[in-house]
Amino acid sequence: MTVGLSRDLTARQLAGHSDNTGTAEVVDRVRVRVLPDGRMTRRDASRYLGLSEKTLAMWALSKKGPPSVRIGGRCWYYIGDLDEYLRAVRTARG
């Protein structure tokens, strides 16, 4: 069993928008587990980014997307790298 911190983030927060828009939009909450050193599993990283696990797996094989590390035979993503990836994607889109 892994013990970590839980983060509740909305899709708007991931996109860098404030939730105080005054509109009655319905936004799904994303719950992920982040270990104390900032690592998360591929499953949690996919939830955090709003992508499928398979997409992250294919990107890791082709050296695309956010960087990942293999530790103990498992693939891990650091939350700082995921945040940096989201910022880069948002900046590239304009």
Secondary structure, 3 states (H helix, E strand, C coil): CCCCEEEEEEHHHHCCCCCCCCCCCCCCEEEEEECCCCEEEHHHHHHHHCCCHHHHHHHHHCCCCCCCEEECCEEEEEHHHHHHHHHHHHHHHC
